[in-house]
Amino acid sequence: MRVDKTIDNVKGCLCRSCPSYSSHCKLKSGEYLPFDISHLSHLEVMFCAFEKSNCIHENRGCLCGKCPVHKKYALNNEDYCLCTGGVL
């Protein structure tokens, strides 16, 4: 199922709390988000809706299965930050 690229979904997303989410990613993601993110092709958060991360390169644990967005869209994969679509 395709995940909607919305601010509400970003707010529910657990990516920034994930052990794999590096301090480098935190700096790149910043705090500012435009009101409409539906047109964006990449964002360093909510990887299940966008594409894999440009700054996460090591699996240090995964919170996808506990994420409200993951549950809302009945997603089956994990590690979306490491591989687009979450299939390693």
N, C-alpha and C positions, 0 to 999 in steps of 0.2 A: 504494500500500500504506500502511496506517495504521501509524504509528510508535508503539511501546509507550512509555508514559510511565513510565519506570523510572529509579531512581537510577543503575543501571549504564549506561544509555544516556546520561544526563546526564554521567557521568564520561568517556565516550568522545567526547562532543560537542565540536566545534571552535569553536562560536559565540564563546566568550569570547576566542579567539585571532584571530578574524577582523579584518581591517583596518577593516571597517564598524562593529565593535562599539565604541561610543564610551565615553569615560570616565564619562559620565553613566549609561550602562547598567550599567557595572561597579559603580557606587555603588548603583543600584537593585536589582541582582540579589543583592547580599550573598553571604555564604558559607554561611549556614544553609539547609538544605533538610530538610523533614520526611521521615520514612522512607518514607511512601507519598505519591507525587505523582500517582497515577493519577486522582484526583478533581479535580485542579486544572484550571482552564480557561485560565490564563495563567501564564507563567513567562518571565522575560527571558533565556532560554537555550533551546536545542533547539527552535527555531522550527518545524522540520519536523513536530514532534509537537503543538505548541500553536498559537498564532496569531502573526501578525506582531508585531514589537516596538512598544512604545509610546514608545521613545526613540531608535531608529535611523531616520534620515530621509534618509540619503544613502548611496549605494553607493560605497564606497571600496575595493572588491575583495570577492571571495567565495571562501570555502574549502569550500563545500558539496561540491563534486566530490571533495575530498580527505578528507572526513570519514568515519570508520568507521561512524557511524550511517547516513549517506547510502548507503554501500555495502551495509551489512547489510540494509537494507530496499529495495534496488534502486530508489532514488528517481531521478527523471529531471529534476527542476526544480532551480533555484537561487534565491537571493535570498528565502528563506523569511522572513527578518527584515523585508523591505520589503513583502511581499504574502502574505497567508495562502494557503497552497497553492503558493507559489513561482512563480506565473505573473504576470508584470508586464504 
